[in-house]
Amino acid sequence: MNRPSKNLTIKMQLIFISLITFAFFSCDRSPVGFDQLDRELAEPVVYEFNPAAKACYGKYIPNGSSQSLILGRNQEYESRVILSFPLKDSALESITEVRLVLYTKRHLNLIFNIHTILESWQESGVTWIRNDSAGYWLTPGANFSENIIGSAQVTEDSTVVILSLNYLAELIHGHGIILIPPNQSDTGFALFYSDETSKKPKIIFKYSAKERSYICAQDASLINPVDLHLTRYDLWLGAGYAYHTYLKFNIDTLPEIATITNAELILHPAQSFLLTDTVEIGVHRLLAPYQELVTPKFYPSISAKARFTRTDTTIKINLKNLVQFWSLNRDSNF
């Protein structure tokens, strides 16, 4: 699967899924040649399969490698932003102003507060519940100080926040800062450019006669589903907070001599929440039977993928090669 993307956080429910295959049957005769044009060929046969088994699970994934930082809330998600800067502990008494500069990617009139982070964290492994790949936050959503060191409203192009000089030492000796949306049910989401882009967040120390800029060294979105409760009938796909859907089709009724000329996985979105114009779905082949509450083992390469937009009512993914593989390796269809 492509690396997680924090420039979108989506959900999709799949309410009807079928697999269509087209098969030509071979005959006992040799292939058609110049002198065999009158030979009869079998008609193509269409098979349609509904899932014999299905399940869905969600998981927190690191979002530190994307080009967007997501900030906001709705009734289903909350997303906070954490940033770390290589600040220097020198000439603090000469600083007259401290500014945080964020470059706005998606504008929304969203007011947010800023706190300092009390625990160390790593961009490559941080999530809502983890501070790195091996440890957990003492408090989910990041362990941060109660002191508000700055507040601002997102503005177009760039958002500038004046940080309080009263907490300058806390800022420098802490483990970065966290941006938190207001505790309301639905504020919407704003997007900032991350340190993966040329428009990196920065902090500026202003002195009487000069300024010094510190470019963001680490950042990530911390995404949490606020009020989403999966049932065994819900099939979701998503990134940011990842949803993976498991499907199994019993294709054993396909004749072993069949040649698959076309096979499609057909999905019908019932509901979606997209922060981007298009979303990509990847299909992986499982290497062992699926077990609930156990992370499945799957072939690392994507078997097939497709893109869809918020207006698409049907998504079709070409699975010809995968179905042909299953028809030739029947004990591998998990």
Disulfide bonds with the S-S distance in Angstrom:
none
